[in-house]
């Protein structure tokens, strides 16, 4: 069995998985230079379908050399979280709901949140 192709980016990130026309398409893993990862489905270079994003937040545990910021598990649409849950390192769970623009985690844009 042939291993999936691996692409390394100039910024230090990498992608391993299925490609179509030189873009991630199908199942694969994207590794960001920060240590964060996304494993799941892609469509023409965008995250789409089921996937897991693990946000590595060095600032979260700076005294310990970095750590886990949060984990999003669920559906993606147009390269954005669409329907799933984000679990933060303090145990807080946030639901990302369909038809509501949201963000997985990190300082980008707030999402509609229902905290458990």
N, C-alpha and C positions, 0 to 999 in steps of 0.2 A: 504494500500500500504506500502510495506517495504522500509524504507529509504536505500539509497546506503551505502555500507560499508565504514568505515573511517579507514585509517591507519595513525598512527603517527610514525615519524622517530626519531631516537636517536638525530639527529642534530637539531631537533626542528621544522622541516617542517611537512606537513601532506598532505594526498591525500584523497579525497572523490569522489567516483564514481564507475564505473563498473570495475570489476577485471576478469582476466582470468589467470589461473595457478598462482595466487598470484601477478600478475602484472597489472598495469593500462591498460585497454583494452576497448575501447568504449569511452563514454563521461564521463568527470570528471573534477575536479578542484585540481590543485597542488598548495599548499601554501608553499613558501620558508621561511626559518627562518628570512630572511631579510625584509619580508613584501611583496615581489613580489608575483604575482600569475599568473598561466596559467589556463585558462578554455577552454576546447575544446576536440578534439578527440585524443585518444591514440591508438597505435597498439603495442601489446607485450612490454609495458613499455616505448615506445618512443612516443614523440609528432609527430602525423601524421594526416593530414587532416586540417580541419578548426579550428582555435583557436585564442584566444586573450591573449597576454602576457602583463601584467602591471608591469613595472619595478619601484620598490620603491627605490628612491635614497635619503637616509638620508642626504648625502652631498650636495644635490641640494638646500635645504632650511634649513641648519643647525640651523640658528638663530630662525627658526619657529618650530623646532622639527622634521624636515624631510619633505619629499614631494615626489611628482610624478616625476620620471625621464623621462619616455617615455611609449608609448603604441604601441605595434605591433598588427595589425589585418590582418589576412590572412591565407594562406596555410602554412603547415609545412610538411617537408619530412625528414625522417631519423633524427628526433629530432632537426632540424634546420629550421629557417625561409626560405620559398621557394618562395612565390609570395604574396606580400602584401605591406602594408604601415606602417611606423613607424612615429608617431607624437611625437616630443620632447616637453618638457614643455615650450620652448621658441616659439613654434608655427611652427618650422621647420618640414617639411614633407619629409621623405626619402622613396623612393620606393625600395623594395627588389624584384629583378626580377628573374625569373626562370633561371636555369643553371648558375647562378653566386653565388659562395659561399659567404655567407653574415652573418651578425649578426644583431640581433634585435636592441640592444642598449647596452651601457655599454662598459667598456674598454677591449674588447676581441679581435676581429679582425674587420677591416673596411670592409664594403660591397661596391659593386658598387652602387653609390648613384646618384640620380637625385633629386636635391633639388628644390622645388617649391617656 
